[in-house]
Amino acid sequence: MKTAALCCLSLPLIFGTMLTAQAPGPCLGVSKTTYVNWPQFHSDLCHTGYNASESILSPATVGNMVIDWTYRSGDDGYSSPVVANGILYFGTDYGNVYALNAATGAVLWNYAAIYPVVSAPAVVNGVVYVASYFDVYALDAATGTKLWSFNTTYPVISSPAVANGIIYFGCDDYNFYALDAATGTKLWSFTSSDVDGSPAVVNGVVYFGSADNNVYALNAATGAKLWSYKTGDGVFSSPAVANGVVYIGSFDYNVYALNATTGAKLWSYTAENFVVSSPAVANGVVYVGSEGFEDGKIYALDASTGATLWSYTTGRSVTSSPAVANGVVYVGSDDGNIYALNAATGAKLWSYTTGNFVQSSPAVANGVVYAASDDHNLYAFHLPGH
């Protein structure tokens, strides 16, 4: 096991060549473009949670995973880690934003925000965009230097999405915001209710759910409402968009599939409890978790019909959002475990028991699985020899 040292290192050249951060554009998990980064919540602007180019980890090999390194931040880990250009970024409940060497776990820099950082950062064009309670920051990705900040006065739990020079996020002040990514200047806002999920941005449309029981589609440039769909309760899940369909969970126990152009319901699936987990979509299958007082489930649903393909029961609620890569589903549970399941059958291939809840969502990049736990640790798992 390698334990990250608290030291400042020069920015290394990782994996042989410097990787290029994902530019705003087509969702890489959907288009199957070569994908080596996981630079924002659920991997891409469609929030598919899918890495289509993973080749090291597979159903045949993942059972051999071991800890590569751990970093102990000394604080709860609700923020989901992201990876870009060989650097891993994540936030903690004490208000710190960390940049670690993704290969060793060594600290490159740490930015001390004033308030808790519970959302995942987004890394675009050399800038880290991250939300802290009451503030959204733009930080230099290499140094952590603050470029600008935007104050909201109310908590921001939503993970930002950045597309075409605009940063999008929701806030508990009942507003959804669009800011100029270069300056932090507000371009527009849309009033609904608390927006805690992360928006998806696809083909000039921004999609998100709200505590007012609605799923919204807005014009990404102007904020004009294109459509809304009313669910039976609050929507705290983040949407995933694939093949013209919006997939999202709700507090009314349902997973919804909506037409991305019109908002018309295509199907819904009723889980056994609240669906706060954000769906992942890969190869015609939707993967999503549900809460449970004594157990929670991970479901695999047919993306076209909503039919159940399989379900796997964990020991507690599943609020973590699944990640999918090369036939394996990775997800955390409040039972303290990180799971790797066979994407086709739901069979457990591997698990690791941490010291507390795993509510953060895993990232999978370059043969490594990164996941944070409320035991104050961030973990990196890999295959021996890789």
N, C-alpha and C positions, 0 to 999 in steps of 0.2 A: 504494500500500500504506500502510495506517495501522499504526504500531507503537505498542503500548500504552506509556504513560508510567508510571513508578513514582511515582504520586502518589495522594493520598487525596482523593476527590471526594464531594460530597454525593450522596445517592441520587436519581437522575434519574427523570423520568417518561418511560418508554420506549414507543415505538410509539403515542404519542398518548394512551393511557389505561393506567392501572396494570393489569397482568394479575393474575388470581387463581390462586394455586397450586392444584394438583389436590388436592381433598379425598379422603380414603380412601373408596372407593366403587366403582362399576362401572368397568371398564377402558375408558378413553376410546377407545383404538384399536379396540376391538371394537364398542362401542356406537355409534361414529361421532358422539359428542357433539363439539361444537366444541372444538378442541384447539389451544392456543397455547403451552403450556409443554411441556417435556420434563424433569420435575422429579425423576426418579430413574432408576436403571439401566433401560435398555430401555423407557423412557417411562412405563409404567403398572404397576399392581400385578399385572397379568397377564403382564407382561414380553413383550408382543407386539412391541415394537420398531417400532411402526406409528404414524405421525402421519396420521390420516385427513383432516385439514383443510388440509393444505399445498396451496396453489394457485399459488404463484409459480414454484417449481421443478417441472419436468416433463420427460419424455423429449425434448420439442421445444426446451426452453430450457437444460437443465442443462449442455450442452456449452459454454455461454458463461460459466460460472462463473469468477470471478477471486478473488484474495485480497482480502477486505475489510480484515482486520487480523490481526496476529500478536502473541502475547505470549510473550516468552522468559523462562521461569521459571528457566533455568539447571540444570534437573534432568530426569530421565527422566519421561515422562508415561504411566504405566500406568493411572491413574485415568480413567474415562470422564467427560466433562463432562456437566453437567445445566444446564437453564435454567428459571428461575422468576421471574416478576415483573420481567422485563427484566434479570436478573442471571444470569451464568454462574458456576457453582461447579465446582471440580475440585481434586484433590490431587496431590502430587508425592512422589517417592521420598525427598526430604530431610525429609519430614514437615510440609510446608506445605499449608494449605487456603486457596485463593484465592477471592475474590469479585471478578468483573470486570464492568464495564458491558458488557452483551451487544452493544450497538450500536457501541461504540468500542474495547473492550478495556482501558480504563483501570481501574486497580486501585482497588477500593472499600475492601477490607480484606484482611488476611492473618493467619491464625491459625497460630502455630507449634506444631504437635503435637510430641511427643517422638520419635515413630517414623514410618517410612514410611507414606504414605497411598496405597494401590494400588487401593482400591475406589472406586466412584462414590458421591457423597453422595446423600441423599434429602432433599428440601425439602418440608415439610408445615406448614401453619399458622404460617408465619413462623419456623420452626426448621430449621436444617441438621443432619441426623444423618449422621455420618461416622465411619468406622472407621480407626484408625491401628493399626499393630502394637501389640498388648497393651492398647489402649484404644479405647473407643467414646465419641464426644463428641456433645453437643447444643450447638449454637452459635446465637446470635441471628442470623437471616438478614440483618438490616440492618446490624449492627455487628460481628459476629464474636465477641461476648462469650460466654465459656463459661457455659453454664447448668448443666451437670453432665457428669461423665465416669464411665465404668464400666471397671474394670480386669479383664482376662481372664488375664494372665500368659503367654498363648500368642498367636501371630499371628492377626489377623482380616483375611482377604482378601475375605471375603464382603461384597457391597454390601448395606447394610441396606434393609429394606422397612418401611414404617410404615402401619398400618391400625388404625382404631378405637382410637386412643390407645395402641397397642402397637408397639414396634420389635422387628423380628425379624432375626437374623443368625446365621451359622455361625462356628465358631471351630476352630482347629487343636488345641484341647484335647479334641477328640472330643465336643464339646457343641454343640447348637443352642440359642440363647437367645431368650427373650421378656422384654423389659423394659418397665416403665411409661414411656411416652414423655415424660411430664411430669417425672418424678423420677429416672429411671435405675434404679429399684429392680427387682431381678430378680423376675419373676412365676413363671417356670418354666424348666426346661431339659430337653433330651432328649439322651440319649447315643447316639452312633453311631460316627463316626470324623471325620476332617477334613472340614469342610464349607466349601468355598471358593467355591461358586456363590452367587448371590443368590436368596433365596426369592421365590416368587410367592404372593400371598395373594388368594384368590378365594372368595367366598361362605362365609366362616367356616372355610376350610381353608387351611393353609400347606403349600406343596409345595417340596421341595428335594432335591438329590442329595448323595451322600456318597462318600468314598473307600473305604467298606466295600462298594462295588459296588451300593448300593441307591438307589432313588428312594423318598422318603417322602411321605406325606400325614398331617398331624397336625391335630387340632382346634386352631384358632387361639387359642381362649380358654384351653384347659387343657393343651395339649401331648400329649394322649392320641393314640396311634397309631391311625389309621384303616386304613391299608394300607401295604405296602411292595412294591416290585417289584425283583427281583434281576437285575442286568445281568451281563455277563461280565468287567467290570473297573471301576475307579473312575469315579465320575461327578463331573466338575468343571465341567461346563456348567450354566448356570442354566435352569430350566424356563420355557417359555411356555405359557400356558393360554388356549385359545380354543374356544368351542363345545363345552364339556364334554370336551375332550381336553388332555392334558399332553404337550407335545413337549419332548424333552431329548436331548442327545448324551452319549456315553460314550467312555471310553478303549478300549473293545472295538471301536472303529471304527463303531459303530452310532448311528443316530438312531432314537429310539423315540417311538411315539405310544401313550399309555396312556389308558384310560378314567379320567376325573378322579374319578369316584365310587367305582370298585371297584379301580382299578389294573390291570385286565386289559389285556394287550397287544393293540392293534388292528392295528399293523403295525410293522415295523422296516426300516430301509434301511442297507445296509452301504456306508460310504464307503471311500476308499482309505487312510485313516490315522485317527489319533486325532481325536475330535470334542470339542474343548474350547469352541469357539465356541457361543454360546447362540442357539437358533433365533429367528427373527422370523416372525410369522404375519400375513398380510394377504391378503384376498380369495381365500381357499381355497388359498393356497400357503404352504409352509414354506421359509424361506431360512436356510441355515446354512453355515458354513465348516468346513474340515478342515485338519489339519496335513499337512505333507509335507516330506521332507528337502531336496528341491530345488524342489518346487513344492507349492502348496496350492490347493484348489478351493473354490469357492462353488457350492452346490447349490440348485436350486429343485425342491421335491418337491410332488406333489399332497397336500394336507392330509388328504384322505379315504383315499387308498390307498397313499401313499408312492412312487408312480411318479415316475421322474425326468422333469422337464419340460425342464430344461437344466442344464448345469454350465459354469463359467468357471474357467480355470486361471490362477493368478497365479504370480509367480516364486518365492515362498517360502510358508511355513506361513500359514494364516489362523486366528488365535486371536481376532481381533476379532469382535464380534457384529454382524451386519448391522442396519441401520436402513432402513425402508421408508416412502416418502412419495410419493404422487401418481405411481405408476408407475415409480419409480426406487428401486433398491437401493444403499445406500451402505455401504462396508465398507473396513477397512484390511487390510494384509498385511505380513508380515515382509520383503517385498521393498522396503519403504519407500514404497509407494504407497497413496493413498486413491483408491478407485474409485467411480464411479457407473455402474451397469449398468441396462439396460432390464429392468424387472421381468418382462415378458412373454416376452422372448426371450433374455436374458442378454448381449446385445450391449453392448460397452463404449461408453458415451456420453461419458465424461470420466475423466481421472485426473490426479492431482497427485503429484509425486515429492518426498517429504520427505528429510531427511538420515539417517533410521534407521528401525528397525522401527515399524510402527503396530499396536500390540496393543490399544490403547484402542478403545472402540466409539463411533462417531459419534452425535451428536445433531442432529436436524433440527427447527428451529422458526422460524416467521415468515420463510421464504424464505432462511434461513441454515443452512449445514452447519458444525458445530463438531467438530473432531477434534484429539486430542493425539498427538504423535509422541515417540519416544525420542530425537529430535534436540533435545530440551529446549524445543520450541515447541508452543504451542497455536494452531491455525489457525481462522479464520473465513472461509468462502467465501460469496460472494453473486453475484447478477447485477448488472452495471453498471446504475446508475440505480435500484436497489432498496435 
